[in-house]
Amino acid sequence: DGLVEYGPGGTILPALAESWTVSESEDGNGQKYAFTLRPGVTFHDGAEWNCAVAKLNFDHVLAPPLVTADYHGWYGTPGMIKDWSCEDDGTFVITTKDKYYPLLQELSFIRPLRMMSPNLFVGGLESDPLTENSCHTGWGNITTVDPDTGMNVTVQCAGMVGGGVSNGGQVSGTGRWKYAKMEREGEDGSGPIKSIHFEINDGHWDAPPSGRNGVKELVVKAYDSHDDVKAALLNGSLDAVLGSGVLTEADVADLKTNQTDNFFVSLTEPIQNRIIVINTAKAPTDNLQNRKVIIHAVDKNAIIQKELAGLDAPAESLFPKDAPYSGAHLTPRPDYDFEKATLLNCPAVN
């Protein structure tokens, strides 16, 4: 879990923070977010959730060398946070450098500002974010110039206690499902991953309702091909398939249309569009007229029918209309109109 989570329609829901207030920062430039932390929460390994743990996680993720674009600075929040501190054991405060409206949305991202048990930090609650940072050991030592002091700062990546799941160790958060075990192929267990097992976290404030009387374990299985996944569904050894790319579009369409007695297929609203990027800085697509010709000459619906089994709708913008702040319907529409494309491509007549 993170402090907050992403809800339907872009709403921000409480998670490890039960509530929050936003006020102007003391310098008048940024904002102060005061998060009231959810009480009574424990990590899967039994460690207590409190403000010291929240600060520990932020200390490690936002150590100066790690907020560059090469590491955690691939999005805006790491560069916009000025400082973070504990007002008391149950109140975590974040202050931004400037007014940054996406802060709450970005705190809902699945990485990097999710909360890990203090028991998995080298050094525990007293872990030093510079000499014992939880960053992957493969990153080595990372040095950068601290913009506030002008001095070199080095982070030494120590990884997690036990090396993490991929090295036979553990992982411990506070989420609805907790890691149980991983199985690998081969007699000595050194082959490719075969399955990963999760157990329901009955103590979670929002545990799935079925967990207490129904599903207790979730097993994520690996298959060699799309065909193997579909075969497992059809023979009953696999209960569900989630996400894109696991089955081919044709197989999804077949299950949705021809296997309705045995399967229920649900397609959510799109969370991203498939796009082709036109380089506007290089000829011939640096010419607006040429770009208009291309856009109106491409029959997106025909491509969807042939390549995606008709499961998608033509996209008209970079982001899906259901994404926050992306619902504007702009004109003229970039629709398929071959006649218009032909006319736009006609040479000028003097």
C-alpha positions as CSV (number, residue, x, y, z in Angstrom):
1,D,0.0,0.0,0.0
2,G,0.9,3.7,-0.4
3,L,-0.4,6.6,1.5
4,V,-3.3,6.9,-0.9
5,E,-4.7,4.8,-3.8
6,Y,-6.3,5.4,-7.1
7,G,-10.1,5.1,-7.4
8,P,-12.7,5.1,-10.1
9,G,-12.6,8.1,-12.4
10,G,-9.3,9.3,-11.0
11,T,-10.6,9.8,-7.4
12,I,-8.0,9.6,-4.6
13,L,-8.9,7.2,-1.9
14,P,-7.5,6.8,1.6
15,A,-5.0,3.9,2.1
16,L,-2.3,4.0,4.7
17,A,-3.3,7.6,5.2
18,E,-6.8,7.8,6.6
19,S,-7.3,11.5,5.7
20,W,-5.2,14.6,4.9
21,T,-5.3,18.3,4.8
22,V,-3.6,20.7,2.4
23,S,-2.4,24.2,3.4
24,E,0.0,26.8,2.1
25,S,3.7,26.2,3.0
26,E,5.4,28.7,5.3
27,D,7.4,30.2,2.4
28,G,4.2,30.8,0.4
29,N,5.5,29.0,-2.7
30,G,4.5,25.4,-2.1
31,Q,1.9,23.4,-0.1
32,K,1.9,21.4,3.1
33,Y,0.2,18.0,3.0
34,A,-0.5,16.7,6.5
35,F,-1.5,13.0,6.4
36,T,-3.3,11.4,9.3
37,L,-2.0,7.8,9.3
38,R,-4.3,4.8,9.6
39,P,-4.0,3.4,13.1
40,G,-3.7,-0.3,14.1
41,V,-2.1,-1.4,10.8
42,T,0.7,-4.0,10.8
43,F,2.9,-5.2,8.1
44,H,2.7,-8.8,6.9
45,D,5.7,-9.7,9.1
46,G,4.1,-8.1,12.2
47,A,6.0,-4.8,12.2
48,E,4.0,-1.7,13.2
49,W,3.0,1.0,10.7
50,N,3.6,4.5,12.0
51,C,5.1,7.8,10.9
52,A,8.7,6.7,11.6
53,V,8.2,3.9,9.0
54,A,6.7,6.3,6.5
55,K,9.6,8.7,6.9
56,L,12.1,5.8,6.6
57,N,10.6,4.8,3.2
58,F,10.7,8.4,2.0
59,D,14.3,8.9,3.3
60,H,15.5,6.0,1.1
61,V,13.5,6.6,-2.0
62,L,14.2,10.3,-2.1
63,A,17.9,10.3,-1.2
64,P,19.3,13.0,-3.4
65,P,21.2,10.8,-5.9
66,L,18.0,8.8,-6.6
67,V,15.7,11.7,-7.6
68,T,17.4,12.1,-11.0
69,A,15.7,10.9,-14.2
70,D,18.0,7.8,-14.2
71,Y,16.3,6.5,-11.1
72,H,13.2,7.7,-9.3
73,G,13.0,11.1,-11.0
74,W,11.1,9.6,-14.1
75,Y,8.0,11.5,-12.9
76,G,7.4,14.8,-11.2
77,T,6.8,14.2,-7.5
78,P,10.4,13.3,-6.4
79,G,11.7,16.6,-7.8
80,M,8.8,18.6,-6.3
81,I,9.0,17.4,-2.7
82,K,10.9,19.9,-0.5
83,D,10.9,18.0,2.8
84,W,9.0,15.4,4.8
85,S,8.8,14.9,8.5
86,C,6.7,13.5,11.4
87,E,4.5,15.9,13.2
88,D,3.7,13.2,15.7
89,D,3.6,9.4,15.6
90,G,0.4,9.4,13.5
91,T,0.9,12.5,11.3
92,F,3.2,12.5,8.3
93,V,3.9,15.9,6.6
94,I,5.1,16.5,3.1
95,T,6.0,20.0,1.9
96,T,6.3,20.8,-1.8
97,K,8.6,23.3,-3.4
98,D,5.8,24.7,-5.6
99,K,2.0,24.1,-5.9
100,Y,1.9,20.8,-7.6
101,Y,-1.6,19.5,-8.2
102,P,-0.8,15.9,-9.3
103,L,1.0,15.1,-5.9
104,L,-1.9,12.9,-4.6
105,Q,-2.4,11.2,-7.9
106,E,1.3,10.4,-8.1
107,L,1.5,9.1,-4.5
108,S,-1.0,6.4,-5.7
109,F,1.6,5.1,-8.2
110,I,2.7,1.5,-7.7
111,R,6.3,2.6,-7.4
112,P,8.4,3.9,-5.9
113,L,6.7,5.5,-2.9
114,R,5.0,2.4,-1.5
115,M,5.6,1.3,2.1
116,M,7.9,-1.6,3.0
117,S,8.3,-3.1,6.4
118,P,11.2,-1.6,8.4
119,N,12.4,-5.2,9.1
120,L,13.5,-5.4,5.4
121,F,15.7,-2.4,5.5
122,V,19.4,-3.1,6.3
123,G,19.7,-1.5,9.7
124,G,16.0,-1.6,10.4
125,L,14.3,1.6,11.6
126,E,17.8,3.2,12.1
127,S,18.8,2.4,8.5
128,D,21.0,5.1,6.9
129,P,19.6,6.1,3.5
130,L,23.0,7.0,2.2
131,T,25.2,4.0,3.4
132,E,22.4,1.4,3.7
133,N,20.0,2.4,1.0
134,S,17.3,-0.1,0.0
135,C,18.0,0.4,-3.7
136,H,19.0,-2.7,-5.7
137,T,22.5,-3.8,-5.1
138,G,23.1,-4.0,-8.8
139,W,22.9,-0.2,-8.9
140,G,26.2,0.0,-7.0
141,N,27.2,3.4,-5.6
142,I,25.5,6.4,-7.0
143,T,26.9,9.9,-6.7
144,T,25.4,13.2,-7.7
145,V,25.7,16.9,-6.7
146,D,23.1,18.0,-4.1
147,P,21.5,21.1,-5.6
148,D,20.9,22.6,-2.2
149,T,24.5,22.3,-1.0
150,G,26.5,22.0,-4.2
151,M,28.4,19.1,-2.6
152,N,28.7,15.5,-3.9
153,V,26.4,13.0,-2.2
154,T,26.8,9.3,-2.6
155,V,24.3,6.5,-2.0
156,Q,25.4,3.0,-1.4
157,C,22.8,0.4,-2.5
158,A,22.4,-2.3,0.1
159,G,19.2,-3.8,-1.2
160,M,16.7,-5.6,1.1
161,V,17.4,-7.9,4.0
162,G,17.4,-11.4,2.5
163,G,17.8,-10.1,-1.0
164,G,14.2,-10.0,-1.9
165,V,11.9,-12.7,-3.4
166,S,14.1,-13.3,-6.5
167,N,17.0,-14.3,-4.2
168,G,14.9,-16.5,-1.9
169,G,14.1,-13.8,0.6
170,Q,10.8,-12.2,1.6
171,V,8.8,-9.1,0.9
172,S,6.5,-7.5,3.4
173,G,4.0,-4.7,2.9
174,T,0.5,-4.0,4.3
175,G,-1.6,-4.9,1.3
176,R,-4.7,-7.0,0.9
177,W,-2.7,-10.0,-0.2
178,K,0.6,-11.2,1.3
179,Y,3.4,-13.1,-0.3
180,A,3.6,-16.7,0.7
181,K,6.1,-18.5,-1.6
182,M,7.5,-18.9,-5.1
183,E,7.9,-22.1,-7.0
184,R,10.5,-22.7,-9.7
185,E,10.9,-25.3,-12.4
186,G,13.6,-28.0,-11.9
187,E,14.5,-30.5,-9.2
188,D,16.8,-28.1,-7.5
189,G,14.3,-25.2,-7.8
190,S,16.7,-23.0,-9.9
191,G,14.7,-22.9,-13.1
192,P,12.2,-20.4,-14.4
193,I,9.4,-19.3,-12.1
194,K,6.5,-21.7,-12.2
195,S,4.1,-20.0,-9.7
196,I,3.9,-17.3,-7.0
197,H,1.5,-17.8,-4.1
198,F,-0.3,-15.1,-2.1
199,E,-2.4,-15.5,1.0
200,I,-5.2,-13.1,1.9
201,N,-4.4,-10.5,4.6
202,D,-7.5,-10.9,6.8
203,G,-6.3,-8.0,8.9
204,H,-6.4,-5.5,6.1
205,W,-9.0,-2.7,6.5
206,D,-10.3,-3.4,3.1
207,A,-9.7,-7.2,2.7
208,P,-11.7,-8.7,-0.2
209,P,-15.1,-9.8,1.2
210,S,-14.8,-13.4,-0.1
211,G,-11.5,-13.9,1.7
212,R,-13.0,-14.6,5.1
213,N,-15.4,-17.3,3.8
214,G,-14.1,-18.1,0.4
215,V,-10.8,-17.5,-1.5
216,K,-7.9,-17.7,0.9
217,E,-5.0,-18.1,-1.6
218,L,-4.2,-16.6,-4.9
219,V,-1.7,-18.4,-7.2
220,V,-0.2,-16.6,-10.1
221,K,1.0,-19.2,-12.7
222,A,3.4,-18.9,-15.6
223,Y,2.7,-20.4,-19.0
224,D,4.9,-20.7,-22.0
225,S,2.4,-19.4,-24.6
226,H,-1.0,-17.9,-25.2
227,D,-2.2,-21.3,-26.3
228,D,-1.2,-22.9,-23.1
229,V,-3.1,-20.2,-21.1
230,K,-6.3,-20.8,-23.1
231,A,-6.0,-24.5,-22.8
232,A,-5.7,-24.2,-19.0
233,L,-8.8,-22.1,-19.0
234,L,-10.7,-24.6,-21.1
235,N,-9.7,-27.6,-19.1
236,G,-10.5,-25.9,-15.8
237,S,-7.0,-25.8,-14.3
238,L,-6.9,-22.0,-14.4
239,D,-9.7,-19.9,-12.9
240,A,-9.0,-16.5,-14.3
241,V,-6.9,-14.4,-16.6
242,L,-6.2,-10.7,-15.9
243,G,-4.5,-8.0,-17.9
244,S,-3.7,-7.5,-21.5
245,G,-1.3,-9.7,-23.6
246,V,-2.0,-12.9,-21.7
247,L,-4.4,-14.2,-24.3
248,T,-4.5,-13.1,-27.9
249,E,-7.2,-10.6,-28.9
250,A,-8.7,-13.3,-31.0
251,D,-8.9,-15.7,-28.1
252,V,-10.5,-13.1,-25.9
253,A,-13.1,-12.4,-28.6
254,D,-13.8,-16.1,-28.9
255,L,-14.3,-16.6,-25.2
256,K,-16.5,-13.5,-25.1
257,T,-18.6,-14.6,-28.0
258,N,-18.6,-18.4,-28.2
259,Q,-17.9,-19.5,-24.6
260,T,-20.5,-17.5,-22.7
261,D,-21.9,-20.6,-20.9
262,N,-18.5,-21.3,-19.2
263,F,-16.8,-17.9,-19.0
264,F,-17.5,-14.3,-18.2
265,V,-15.4,-11.7,-20.0
266,S,-15.2,-8.2,-18.7
267,L,-13.4,-5.4,-20.5
268,T,-12.6,-2.4,-18.5
269,E,-12.3,1.2,-19.7
270,P,-8.9,1.7,-21.4
271,I,-6.1,3.0,-19.2
272,Q,-3.8,3.8,-22.2
273,N,-4.0,4.1,-25.9
274,R,-2.0,2.3,-28.6
275,I,-0.4,5.1,-30.5
276,I,1.9,5.8,-33.5
277,V,4.1,8.8,-32.9
278,I,4.7,11.2,-35.8
279,N,8.0,13.1,-35.6
280,T,7.1,16.7,-36.2
281,A,10.7,17.8,-36.3
282,K,11.7,15.8,-39.4
283,A,10.6,15.9,-43.0
284,P,8.1,15.0,-44.4
285,T,6.0,14.9,-41.2
286,D,7.3,18.3,-40.1
287,N,4.7,19.6,-42.5
288,L,1.2,20.0,-40.9
289,Q,-0.6,19.3,-44.2
290,N,1.3,16.0,-44.6
291,R,0.3,15.0,-41.1
292,K,-3.3,15.8,-41.8
293,V,-3.2,13.6,-44.9
294,I,-1.7,10.7,-43.0
295,I,-4.2,10.9,-40.1
296,H,-7.2,11.1,-42.4
297,A,-5.9,8.3,-44.7
298,V,-5.5,5.7,-41.9
299,D,-8.5,3.5,-41.3
300,K,-8.0,2.8,-37.6
301,N,-11.2,0.8,-37.3
302,A,-10.1,-1.6,-40.1
303,I,-6.8,-2.1,-38.2
304,I,-8.7,-2.8,-35.0
305,Q,-11.0,-5.3,-36.6
306,K,-8.1,-7.2,-38.3
307,E,-5.4,-7.0,-35.6
308,L,-7.3,-6.6,-32.3
309,A,-10.4,-8.7,-33.1
310,G,-12.6,-5.6,-32.8
311,L,-12.2,-5.3,-29.1
312,D,-11.0,-1.7,-29.1
313,A,-12.4,1.6,-30.3
314,P,-10.5,4.1,-32.5
315,A,-8.5,6.5,-30.3
316,E,-8.7,10.2,-31.0
317,S,-6.2,11.6,-28.5
318,L,-3.0,10.7,-26.7
319,F,-4.8,9.6,-23.5
320,P,-8.1,7.8,-23.2
321,K,-11.2,10.0,-22.7
322,D,-11.8,8.3,-19.3
323,A,-8.4,9.4,-17.9
324,P,-8.5,12.3,-15.5
325,Y,-8.4,15.7,-17.3
326,S,-8.5,14.0,-20.7
327,G,-12.2,14.0,-21.6
328,A,-12.3,17.1,-23.9
329,H,-13.7,16.4,-27.4
330,L,-11.6,18.4,-29.7
331,T,-12.5,19.5,-33.3
332,P,-11.7,18.9,-36.0
333,R,-11.8,15.2,-35.2
334,P,-8.9,13.1,-36.5
335,D,-11.3,10.6,-38.1
336,Y,-10.8,8.4,-41.1
337,D,-11.8,10.2,-44.3
338,F,-10.0,9.1,-47.4
339,E,-11.7,11.6,-49.6
340,K,-10.5,14.4,-47.4
341,A,-7.0,13.0,-47.3
342,T,-7.0,12.8,-51.1
343,L,-8.2,16.4,-51.4
344,L,-5.6,17.6,-48.9
345,N,-2.9,15.9,-50.9
346,C,-3.9,17.6,-54.2
347,P,-1.2,19.9,-55.5
348,A,-2.0,23.6,-55.4
349,V,-3.5,25.0,-58.6
350,N,-2.4,28.5,-59.6
